[in-house]
Amino acid sequence: MEAIRQTVKVKNHKINITLPDDFNADEVDVIIMPSSAEYKIPQWQIDEVRERTIAYFKNPKIALDFDEVMKEIEDEL
C-alpha cells in the first residue's frame, strides 16, 4: 500500500490535491483532519514517552501485555 501525506491550505472550504505522476490508483480513501500544527503535545508527555522507551530498550522484559493489563483493570472495577 502506498500512502501520501500532504499538508494543504483550505480556501473557501475547498482543497486541491495533486497526485504524483506514478500514483496509479483508480480510487483512494481520503482522511481530512486539522493540520498537526494545531495540536501541541505537552513537553511532560514527550519526556515520559522518551523515558519509557529508553527503559524498554534497556530491559524489554518490563513491557506489559495489553490483554493482561486490561484484565487487571477490569478486575479492579
N, CA, C and O atoms as a CHARMM CRD file, in Angstrom:
* protein
*
  308
    1    1 MET  N      0.84200  -1.17800   0.00000 PROA 1      0.00000
    2    1 MET  CA     0.00000   0.00000   0.00000 PROA 1      0.00000
    3    1 MET  C      0.88300   1.23500   0.00000 PROA 1      0.00000
    4    1 MET  O      1.88100   1.30400   0.71700 PROA 1      0.00000
    5    2 GLU  N      0.50800   2.18300  -0.79500 PROA 2      0.00000
    6    2 GLU  CA     1.23400   3.44200  -0.86800 PROA 2      0.00000
    7    2 GLU  C      0.40300   4.51900  -0.19500 PROA 2      0.00000
    8    2 GLU  O     -0.79200   4.64600  -0.45900 PROA 2      0.00000
    9    3 ALA  N      1.02800   5.28400   0.66200 PROA 3      0.00000
   10    3 ALA  CA     0.32700   6.37800   1.33600 PROA 3      0.00000
   11    3 ALA  C      1.05500   7.68200   1.05800 PROA 3      0.00000
   12    3 ALA  O      2.28500   7.72800   1.03000 PROA 3      0.00000
   13    4 ILE  N      0.30000   8.71200   0.85800 PROA 4      0.00000
   14    4 ILE  CA     0.85300  10.03900   0.61400 PROA 4      0.00000
   15    4 ILE  C      0.26100  10.97400   1.65800 PROA 4      0.00000
   16    4 ILE  O     -0.95300  11.01600   1.85800 PROA 4      0.00000
   17    5 ARG  N      1.12400  11.70900   2.30900 PROA 5      0.00000
   18    5 ARG  CA     0.63800  12.68500   3.28600 PROA 5      0.00000
   19    5 ARG  C      1.02000  14.07200   2.79400 PROA 5      0.00000
   20    5 ARG  O      2.17600  14.33400   2.46300 PROA 5      0.00000
   21    6 GLN  N      0.04500  14.93900   2.75400 PROA 6      0.00000
   22    6 GLN  CA     0.27600  16.31100   2.32500 PROA 6      0.00000
   23    6 GLN  C     -0.42000  17.25300   3.29400 PROA 6      0.00000
   24    6 GLN  O     -1.47500  16.93100   3.84100 PROA 6      0.00000
   25    7 THR  N      0.17300  18.40600   3.50000 PROA 7      0.00000
   26    7 THR  CA    -0.49800  19.47300   4.22000 PROA 7      0.00000
   27    7 THR  C     -0.87000  20.51100   3.17900 PROA 7      0.00000
   28    7 THR  O     -0.00200  21.04400   2.48800 PROA 7      0.00000
   29    8 VAL  N     -2.14500  20.79400   3.06800 PROA 8      0.00000
   30    8 VAL  CA    -2.61700  21.73600   2.04900 PROA 8      0.00000
   31    8 VAL  C     -3.44600  22.83300   2.70700 PROA 8      0.00000
   32    8 VAL  O     -4.01800  22.63800   3.78000 PROA 8      0.00000
   33    9 LYS  N     -3.50000  23.97100   2.05800 PROA 9      0.00000
   34    9 LYS  CA    -4.28200  25.10600   2.55300 PROA 9      0.00000
   35    9 LYS  C     -5.74200  24.95000   2.14100 PROA 9      0.00000
   36    9 LYS  O     -6.04300  24.51100   1.03100 PROA 9      0.00000
   37   10 VAL  N     -6.62800  25.30900   3.03500 PROA 10     0.00000
   38   10 VAL  CA    -8.05600  25.30300   2.75000 PROA 10     0.00000
   39   10 VAL  C     -8.43900  26.70600   2.28300 PROA 10     0.00000
   40   10 VAL  O     -8.13300  27.69800   2.94500 PROA 10     0.00000
   41   11 LYS  N     -9.11400  26.77400   1.13100 PROA 11     0.00000
   42   11 LYS  CA    -9.58600  28.05700   0.60400 PROA 11     0.00000
   43   11 LYS  C    -11.05900  27.91600   0.26100 PROA 11     0.00000
   44   11 LYS  O    -11.43500  27.08200  -0.56200 PROA 11     0.00000
   45   12 ASN  N    -11.89000  28.73100   0.89200 PROA 12     0.00000
   46   12 ASN  CA   -13.33500  28.68800   0.66300 PROA 12     0.00000
   47   12 ASN  C    -13.90800  27.28700   0.89300 PROA 12     0.00000
   48   12 ASN  O    -14.74700  26.81300   0.12800 PROA 12     0.00000
   49   13 HSD  N    -13.44700  26.64300   1.94600 PROA 13     0.00000
   50   13 HSD  CA   -13.90600  25.30200   2.31200 PROA 13     0.00000
   51   13 HSD  C    -13.59000  24.26000   1.24100 PROA 13     0.00000
   52   13 HSD  O    -14.30300  23.26400   1.11500 PROA 13     0.00000
   53   14 LYS  N    -12.53200  24.48200   0.47600 PROA 14     0.00000
   54   14 LYS  CA   -12.12700  23.53100  -0.56200 PROA 14     0.00000
   55   14 LYS  C    -10.62400  23.29900  -0.48000 PROA 14     0.00000
   56   14 LYS  O     -9.86300  24.16300  -0.04400 PROA 14     0.00000
   57   15 ILE  N    -10.21500  22.09200  -0.91700 PROA 15     0.00000
   58   15 ILE  CA    -8.79300  21.77700  -1.02900 PROA 15     0.00000
   59   15 ILE  C     -8.51400  21.22900  -2.41800 PROA 15     0.00000
   60   15 ILE  O     -9.40900  20.71500  -3.08800 PROA 15     0.00000
   61   16 ASN  N     -7.26500  21.34400  -2.84200 PROA 16     0.00000
   62   16 ASN  CA    -6.85100  20.82000  -4.13800 PROA 16     0.00000
   63   16 ASN  C     -5.63200  19.93600  -3.90400 PROA 16     0.00000
   64   16 ASN  O     -4.62900  20.39200  -3.35500 PROA 16     0.00000
   65   17 ILE  N     -5.71300  18.68900  -4.31200 PROA 17     0.00000
   66   17 ILE  CA    -4.61200  17.74200  -4.11500 PROA 17     0.00000
   67   17 ILE  C     -4.14400  17.25200  -5.47600 PROA 17     0.00000
   68   17 ILE  O     -4.93700  16.74600  -6.27100 PROA 17     0.00000
   69   18 THR  N     -2.85600  17.40400  -5.73800 PROA 18     0.00000
   70   18 THR  CA    -2.26400  16.89900  -6.97300 PROA 18     0.00000
   71   18 THR  C     -1.47400  15.64600  -6.63900 PROA 18     0.00000
   72   18 THR  O     -0.58200  15.67600  -5.79100 PROA 18     0.00000
   73   19 LEU  N     -1.79800  14.55300  -7.29800 PROA 19     0.00000
   74   19 LEU  CA    -1.12400  13.28000  -7.04900 PROA 19     0.00000
   75   19 LEU  C      0.11100  13.15800  -7.93200 PROA 19     0.00000
   76   19 LEU  O      0.14700  13.71600  -9.02900 PROA 19     0.00000
   77   20 PRO  N      1.13100  12.42700  -7.45700 PROA 20     0.00000
   78   20 PRO  CA     2.32500  12.21100  -8.27500 PROA 20     0.00000
   79   20 PRO  C      1.98400  11.46300  -9.56400 PROA 20     0.00000
   80   20 PRO  O      1.00500  10.71700  -9.61200 PROA 20     0.00000
   81   21 ASP  N      2.78300  11.66100 -10.59600 PROA 21     0.00000
   82   21 ASP  CA     2.54600  11.01500 -11.89300 PROA 21     0.00000
   83   21 ASP  C      2.52500   9.49400 -11.78800 PROA 21     0.00000
   84   21 ASP  O      1.79100   8.83200 -12.52300 PROA 21     0.00000
   85   22 ASP  N      3.33000   8.93100 -10.87300 PROA 22     0.00000
   86   22 ASP  CA     3.41300   7.47200 -10.78000 PROA 22     0.00000
   87   22 ASP  C      2.37700   6.86800  -9.81700 PROA 22     0.00000
   88   22 ASP  O      2.43500   5.67500  -9.52200 PROA 22     0.00000
   89   23 PHE  N      1.45200   7.66500  -9.33700 PROA 23     0.00000
   90   23 PHE  CA     0.38300   7.16100  -8.47400 PROA 23     0.00000
   91   23 PHE  C     -0.76100   6.71900  -9.37100 PROA 23     0.00000
   92   23 PHE  O     -1.43400   7.55100  -9.97900 PROA 23     0.00000
   93   24 ASN  N     -0.98600   5.40700  -9.45500 PROA 24     0.00000
   94   24 ASN  CA    -1.89600   4.86400 -10.45900 PROA 24     0.00000
   95   24 ASN  C     -3.16900   4.23500  -9.90500 PROA 24     0.00000
   96   24 ASN  O     -3.74900   3.36700 -10.55700 PROA 24     0.00000
   97   25 ALA  N     -3.60800   4.63300  -8.75600 PROA 25     0.00000
   98   25 ALA  CA    -4.84100   4.06500  -8.20000 PROA 25     0.00000
   99   25 ALA  C     -6.06100   4.69400  -8.86300 PROA 25     0.00000
  100   25 ALA  O     -6.06000   5.87900  -9.19500 PROA 25     0.00000
  101   26 ASP  N     -7.10100   3.88500  -9.05000 PROA 26     0.00000
  102   26 ASP  CA    -8.35000   4.38700  -9.62200 PROA 26     0.00000
  103   26 ASP  C     -9.27600   4.96700  -8.55400 PROA 26     0.00000
  104   26 ASP  O    -10.17200   5.75500  -8.85700 PROA 26     0.00000
  105   27 GLU  N     -9.05000   4.57000  -7.30500 PROA 27     0.00000
  106   27 GLU  CA    -9.89300   5.02000  -6.20500 PROA 27     0.00000
  107   27 GLU  C     -9.00900   5.18400  -4.97900 PROA 27     0.00000
  108   27 GLU  O     -8.08600   4.39500  -4.77600 PROA 27     0.00000
  109   28 VAL  N     -9.27600   6.19300  -4.16000 PROA 28     0.00000
  110   28 VAL  CA    -8.46900   6.43500  -2.96300 PROA 28     0.00000
  111   28 VAL  C     -9.37600   6.71600  -1.77300 PROA 28     0.00000
  112   28 VAL  O    -10.52700   7.11700  -1.94100 PROA 28     0.00000
  113   29 ASP  N     -8.85400   6.50300  -0.57900 PROA 29     0.00000
  114   29 ASP  CA    -9.52600   6.91300   0.65000 PROA 29     0.00000
  115   29 ASP  C     -8.93300   8.25200   1.06200 PROA 29     0.00000
  116   29 ASP  O     -7.72200   8.45400   0.97700 PROA 29     0.00000
  117   30 VAL  N     -9.77100   9.14800   1.50000 PROA 30     0.00000
  118   30 VAL  CA    -9.31800  10.47300   1.91300 PROA 30     0.00000
  119   30 VAL  C     -9.71200  10.68500   3.36800 PROA 30     0.00000
  120   30 VAL  O    -10.87400  10.51500   3.73600 PROA 30     0.00000
  121   31 ILE  N     -8.74700  11.05500   4.18400 PROA 31     0.00000
  122   31 ILE  CA    -8.99400  11.38800   5.58200 PROA 31     0.00000
  123   31 ILE  C     -8.60500  12.84800   5.74700 PROA 31     0.00000
  124   31 ILE  O     -7.47700  13.23000   5.43600 PROA 31     0.00000
  125   32 ILE  N     -9.51800  13.65500   6.22900 PROA 32     0.00000
  126   32 ILE  CA    -9.24000  15.07800   6.39000 PROA 32     0.00000
  127   32 ILE  C     -9.31700  15.41800   7.87000 PROA 32     0.00000
  128   32 ILE  O    -10.31200  15.12700   8.53400 PROA 32     0.00000
  129   33 MET  N     -8.26000  16.03500   8.37800 PROA 33     0.00000
  130   33 MET  CA    -8.23500  16.46900   9.76700 PROA 33     0.00000
  131   33 MET  C     -7.37900  17.72500   9.85500 PROA 33     0.00000
  132   33 MET  O     -6.55900  17.97700   8.97100 PROA 33     0.00000
  133   34 PRO  N     -7.55700  18.50500  10.89700 PROA 34     0.00000
  134   34 PRO  CA    -6.74600  19.70900  11.02900 PROA 34     0.00000
  135   34 PRO  C     -5.26200  19.35500  11.05300 PROA 34     0.00000
  136   34 PRO  O     -4.87200  18.29400  11.54000 PROA 34     0.00000
  137   35 SER  N     -4.45900  20.23800  10.53200 PROA 35     0.00000
  138   35 SER  CA    -3.01800  20.01900  10.49900 PROA 35     0.00000
  139   35 SER  C     -2.49000  19.81000  11.90900 PROA 35     0.00000
  140   35 SER  O     -2.97600  20.42000  12.86200 PROA 35     0.00000
  141   36 SER  N     -1.49700  18.94700  12.03300 PROA 36     0.00000
  142   36 SER  CA    -0.93600  18.64800  13.35300 PROA 36     0.00000
  143   36 SER  C     -0.31600  19.87900  13.99200 PROA 36     0.00000
  144   36 SER  O     -0.07600  19.89200  15.20000 PROA 36     0.00000
  145   37 ALA  N     -0.05500  20.90700  13.20800 PROA 37     0.00000
  146   37 ALA  CA     0.48700  22.14000  13.77200 PROA 37     0.00000
  147   37 ALA  C     -0.49700  22.76000  14.76300 PROA 37     0.00000
  148   37 ALA  O     -0.09800  23.54500  15.62400 PROA 37     0.00000
  149   38 GLU  N     -1.77200  22.41500  14.64800 PROA 38     0.00000
  150   38 GLU  CA    -2.77900  22.95000  15.55300 PROA 38     0.00000
  151   38 GLU  C     -2.80900  22.19600  16.88000 PROA 38     0.00000
  152   38 GLU  O     -3.42400  22.66400  17.83900 PROA 38     0.00000
  153   39 TYR  N     -2.16300  21.05100  16.94900 PROA 39     0.00000
  154   39 TYR  CA    -2.14800  20.24800  18.15700 PROA 39     0.00000
  155   39 TYR  C     -0.75800  20.30200  18.77200 PROA 39     0.00000
  156   39 TYR  O      0.24600  20.13000  18.08000 PROA 39     0.00000
  157   40 LYS  N     -0.70900  20.54000  20.05600 PROA 40     0.00000
  158   40 LYS  CA     0.56700  20.58500  20.76200 PROA 40     0.00000
  159   40 LYS  C      0.59800  19.45400  21.78500 PROA 40     0.00000
  160   40 LYS  O     -0.29600  19.33900  22.62200 PROA 40     0.00000
  161   41 ILE  N      1.62600  18.62700  21.71000 PROA 41     0.00000
  162   41 ILE  CA     1.82000  17.57800  22.70500 PROA 41     0.00000
  163   41 ILE  C      2.60400  18.20800  23.84900 PROA 41     0.00000
  164   41 ILE  O      3.66300  18.79200  23.61900 PROA 41     0.00000
  165   42 PRO  N      2.10500  18.10200  25.07000 PROA 42     0.00000
  166   42 PRO  CA     2.80700  18.70900  26.20100 PROA 42     0.00000
  167   42 PRO  C      4.21000  18.11700  26.36600 PROA 42     0.00000
  168   42 PRO  O      4.42200  16.92600  26.13700 PROA 42     0.00000
  169   43 GLN  N      5.14400  18.94800  26.75800 PROA 43     0.00000
  170   43 GLN  CA     6.52900  18.50500  26.90500 PROA 43     0.00000
  171   43 GLN  C      6.65200  17.37000  27.91800 PROA 43     0.00000
  172   43 GLN  O      7.45300  16.45500  27.72600 PROA 43     0.00000
  173   44 TRP  N      5.85700  17.42000  29.00500 PROA 44     0.00000
  174   44 TRP  CA     5.94400  16.35600  30.00500 PROA 44     0.00000
  175   44 TRP  C      5.59500  15.00200  29.39600 PROA 44     0.00000
  176   44 TRP  O      6.15800  13.97600  29.77800 PROA 44     0.00000
  177   45 GLN  N      4.64900  15.00700  28.43400 PROA 45     0.00000
  178   45 GLN  CA     4.23700  13.75300  27.81000 PROA 45     0.00000
  179   45 GLN  C      5.33100  13.23500  26.87100 PROA 45     0.00000
  180   45 GLN  O      5.58800  12.03200  26.82000 PROA 45     0.00000
  181   46 ILE  N      5.96000  14.12500  26.14400 PROA 46     0.00000
  182   46 ILE  CA     7.07800  13.74800  25.27900 PROA 46     0.00000
  183   46 ILE  C      8.20100  13.15400  26.11900 PROA 46     0.00000
  184   46 ILE  O      8.76800  12.11900  25.77000 PROA 46     0.00000
  185   47 ASP  N      8.52100  13.82300  27.24200 PROA 47     0.00000
  186   47 ASP  CA     9.58400  13.34000  28.13000 PROA 47     0.00000
  187   47 ASP  C      9.25200  11.96200  28.69500 PROA 47     0.00000
  188   47 ASP  O     10.12100  11.09400  28.77300 PROA 47     0.00000
  189   48 GLU  N      7.99900  11.76400  29.08900 PROA 48     0.00000
  190   48 GLU  CA     7.57200  10.47900  29.65500 PROA 48     0.00000
  191   48 GLU  C      7.72900   9.34700  28.64200 PROA 48     0.00000
  192   48 GLU  O      8.21500   8.26900  28.98300 PROA 48     0.00000
  193   49 VAL  N      7.32100   9.58900  27.40900 PROA 49     0.00000
  194   49 VAL  CA     7.44600   8.56200  26.36800 PROA 49     0.00000
  195   49 VAL  C      8.91700   8.25200  26.10800 PROA 49     0.00000
  196   49 VAL  O      9.28600   7.08900  25.94600 PROA 49     0.00000
  197   50 ARG  N      9.74900   9.27400  26.06800 PROA 50     0.00000
  198   50 ARG  CA    11.18900   9.04900  25.85200 PROA 50     0.00000
  199   50 ARG  C     11.79000   8.21500  26.97400 PROA 50     0.00000
  200   50 ARG  O     12.55700   7.28600  26.72000 PROA 50     0.00000
  201   51 GLU  N     11.43900   8.54900  28.22900 PROA 51     0.00000
  202   51 GLU  CA    11.96500   7.79300  29.37000 PROA 51     0.00000
  203   51 GLU  C     11.51700   6.33600  29.32000 PROA 51     0.00000
  204   51 GLU  O     12.31000   5.43200  29.57900 PROA 51     0.00000
  205   52 ARG  N     10.25700   6.10900  28.98900 PROA 52     0.00000
  206   52 ARG  CA     9.74600   4.73600  28.91500 PROA 52     0.00000
  207   52 ARG  C     10.39800   3.96400  27.77100 PROA 52     0.00000
  208   52 ARG  O     10.67000   2.77000  27.89900 PROA 52     0.00000
  209   53 THR  N     10.64700   4.63700  26.66600 PROA 53     0.00000
  210   53 THR  CA    11.29500   3.98100  25.52800 PROA 53     0.00000
  211   53 THR  C     12.71600   3.57700  25.88000 PROA 53     0.00000
  212   53 THR  O     13.14100   2.46300  25.57400 PROA 53     0.00000
  213   54 ILE  N     13.44900   4.47200  26.51900 PROA 54     0.00000
  214   54 ILE  CA    14.82100   4.16700  26.93400 PROA 54     0.00000
  215   54 ILE  C     14.82200   2.99000  27.90600 PROA 54     0.00000
  216   54 ILE  O     15.63500   2.07300  27.78200 PROA 54     0.00000
  217   55 ALA  N     13.90200   3.02300  28.87800 PROA 55     0.00000
  218   55 ALA  CA    13.81800   1.93300  29.85500 PROA 55     0.00000
  219   55 ALA  C     13.49700   0.61300  29.16800 PROA 55     0.00000
  220   55 ALA  O     14.05800  -0.42300  29.52500 PROA 55     0.00000
  221   56 TYR  N     12.60200   0.63900  28.18700 PROA 56     0.00000
  222   56 TYR  CA    12.24000  -0.58100  27.46700 PROA 56     0.00000
  223   56 TYR  C     13.42600  -1.14600  26.69800 PROA 56     0.00000
  224   56 TYR  O     13.66600  -2.35300  26.72900 PROA 56     0.00000
  225   57 PHE  N     14.16700  -0.28900  26.00900 PROA 57     0.00000
  226   57 PHE  CA    15.31200  -0.77900  25.23800 PROA 57     0.00000
  227   57 PHE  C     16.39500  -1.35100  26.14600 PROA 57     0.00000
  228   57 PHE  O     17.12600  -2.25700  25.74500 PROA 57     0.00000
  229   58 LYS  N     16.50200  -0.82800  27.36600 PROA 58     0.00000
  230   58 LYS  CA    17.47300  -1.36900  28.31900 PROA 58     0.00000
  231   58 LYS  C     17.01800  -2.72200  28.86300 PROA 58     0.00000
  232   58 LYS  O     17.84000  -3.58800  29.16200 PROA 58     0.00000
  233   59 ASN  N     15.68400  -2.89800  28.98900 PROA 59     0.00000
  234   59 ASN  CA    15.14500  -4.13400  29.55500 PROA 59     0.00000
  235   59 ASN  C     13.76400  -4.42300  28.96200 PROA 59     0.00000
  236   59 ASN  O     12.75100  -4.05300  29.55500 PROA 59     0.00000
  237   60 PRO  N     13.71200  -5.08300  27.79400 PROA 60     0.00000
  238   60 PRO  CA    12.42600  -5.36100  27.13600 PROA 60     0.00000
  239   60 PRO  C     11.45900  -6.19900  27.97800 PROA 60     0.00000
  240   60 PRO  O     10.26200  -6.22800  27.69000 PROA 60     0.00000
  241   61 LYS  N     11.95400  -6.87300  29.00200 PROA 61     0.00000
  242   61 LYS  CA    11.08600  -7.70700  29.84200 PROA 61     0.00000
  243   61 LYS  C     10.10400  -6.88100  30.66600 PROA 61     0.00000
  244   61 LYS  O      9.14700  -7.42800  31.21500 PROA 61     0.00000
  245   62 ILE  N     10.33000  -5.56600  30.76000 PROA 62     0.00000
  246   62 ILE  CA     9.41300  -4.72900  31.54200 PROA 62     0.00000
  247   62 ILE  C      8.12000  -4.42400  30.78700 PROA 62     0.00000
  248   62 ILE  O      7.17400  -3.88300  31.36000 PROA 62     0.00000
  249   63 ALA  N      8.08400  -4.77000  29.51100 PROA 63     0.00000
  250   63 ALA  CA     6.88500  -4.49200  28.70900 PROA 63     0.00000
  251   63 ALA  C      5.69500  -5.26200  29.26800 PROA 63     0.00000
  252   63 ALA  O      5.82800  -6.40500  29.70500 PROA 63     0.00000
  253   64 LEU  N      4.53700  -4.62000  29.24600 PROA 64     0.00000
  254   64 LEU  CA     3.32000  -5.23500  29.75000 PROA 64     0.00000
  255   64 LEU  C      2.46700  -5.72500  28.59100 PROA 64     0.00000
  256   64 LEU  O      2.41200  -5.08700  27.54000 PROA 64     0.00000
  257   65 ASP  N      1.80800  -6.84700  28.78400 PROA 65     0.00000
  258   65 ASP  CA     0.89000  -7.37700  27.78700 PROA 65     0.00000
  259   65 ASP  C     -0.43500  -6.62300  27.89200 PROA 65     0.00000
  260   65 ASP  O     -1.01100  -6.52300  28.97600 PROA 65     0.00000
  261   66 PHE  N     -0.91100  -6.10000  26.78400 PROA 66     0.00000
  262   66 PHE  CA    -2.12700  -5.28300  26.77700 PROA 66     0.00000
  263   66 PHE  C     -3.31600  -6.02200  27.37600 PROA 66     0.00000
  264   66 PHE  O     -4.02700  -5.47400  28.21900 PROA 66     0.00000
  265   67 ASP  N     -3.53600  -7.25400  26.95100 PROA 67     0.00000
  266   67 ASP  CA    -4.68900  -8.01900  27.43800 PROA 67     0.00000
  267   67 ASP  C     -4.61300  -8.26200  28.94200 PROA 67     0.00000
  268   67 ASP  O     -5.62900  -8.21300  29.63600 PROA 67     0.00000
  269   68 GLU  N     -3.40400  -8.52400  29.44400 PROA 68     0.00000
  270   68 GLU  CA    -3.24600  -8.74800  30.88100 PROA 68     0.00000
  271   68 GLU  C     -3.54500  -7.47300  31.66800 PROA 68     0.00000
  272   68 GLU  O     -4.19600  -7.52000  32.71100 PROA 68     0.00000
  273   69 VAL  N     -3.07200  -6.35100  31.17100 PROA 69     0.00000
  274   69 VAL  CA    -3.32300  -5.07900  31.84900 PROA 69     0.00000
  275   69 VAL  C     -4.81600  -4.76000  31.84800 PROA 69     0.00000
  276   69 VAL  O     -5.35700  -4.32000  32.86300 PROA 69     0.00000
  277   70 MET  N     -5.47700  -4.97600  30.72500 PROA 70     0.00000
  278   70 MET  CA    -6.91400  -4.71000  30.65000 PROA 70     0.00000
  279   70 MET  C     -7.68800  -5.60100  31.61800 PROA 70     0.00000
  280   70 MET  O     -8.65400  -5.15500  32.23700 PROA 70     0.00000
  281   71 LYS  N     -7.26500  -6.86100  31.75100 PROA 71     0.00000
  282   71 LYS  CA    -7.93200  -7.76800  32.68500 PROA 71     0.00000
  283   71 LYS  C     -7.74600  -7.28400  34.12100 PROA 71     0.00000
  284   71 LYS  O     -8.68800  -7.32100  34.91300 PROA 71     0.00000
  285   72 GLU  N     -6.54200  -6.83100  34.46300 PROA 72     0.00000
  286   72 GLU  CA    -6.29100  -6.31300  35.80900 PROA 72     0.00000
  287   72 GLU  C     -7.17200  -5.10200  36.09900 PROA 72     0.00000
  288   72 GLU  O     -7.72100  -4.97700  37.19400 PROA 72     0.00000
  289   73 ILE  N     -7.30600  -4.22300  35.13000 PROA 73     0.00000
  290   73 ILE  CA    -8.14900  -3.03600  35.31100 PROA 73     0.00000
  291   73 ILE  C     -9.60300  -3.44700  35.50600 PROA 73     0.00000
  292   73 ILE  O    -10.28100  -2.93100  36.39500 PROA 73     0.00000
  293   74 GLU  N    -10.08000  -4.36300  34.68700 PROA 74     0.00000
  294   74 GLU  CA   -11.46700  -4.82400  34.80400 PROA 74     0.00000
  295   74 GLU  C    -11.71600  -5.50100  36.14400 PROA 74     0.00000
  296   74 GLU  O    -12.78100  -5.33000  36.73700 PROA 74     0.00000
  297   75 ASP  N    -10.74100  -6.26800  36.62600 PROA 75     0.00000
  298   75 ASP  CA   -10.89000  -6.95800  37.90400 PROA 75     0.00000
  299   75 ASP  C    -10.98200  -5.97200  39.07100 PROA 75     0.00000
  300   75 ASP  O    -11.61100  -6.26400  40.08800 PROA 75     0.00000
  301   76 GLU  N    -10.35000  -4.80300  38.91800 PROA 76     0.00000
  302   76 GLU  CA   -10.36200  -3.80400  39.98600 PROA 76     0.00000
  303   76 GLU  C    -11.65600  -3.00000  40.01600 PROA 76     0.00000
  304   76 GLU  O    -11.93800  -2.32600  41.00600 PROA 76     0.00000
  305   77 LEU  N    -12.43800  -3.05900  38.95700 PROA 77     0.00000
  306   77 LEU  CA   -13.67700  -2.25900  38.90700 PROA 77     0.00000
  307   77 LEU  C    -14.78400  -2.85100  39.72100 PROA 77     0.00000
  308   77 LEU  O    -15.87900  -2.29100  39.77400 PROA 77     0.00000
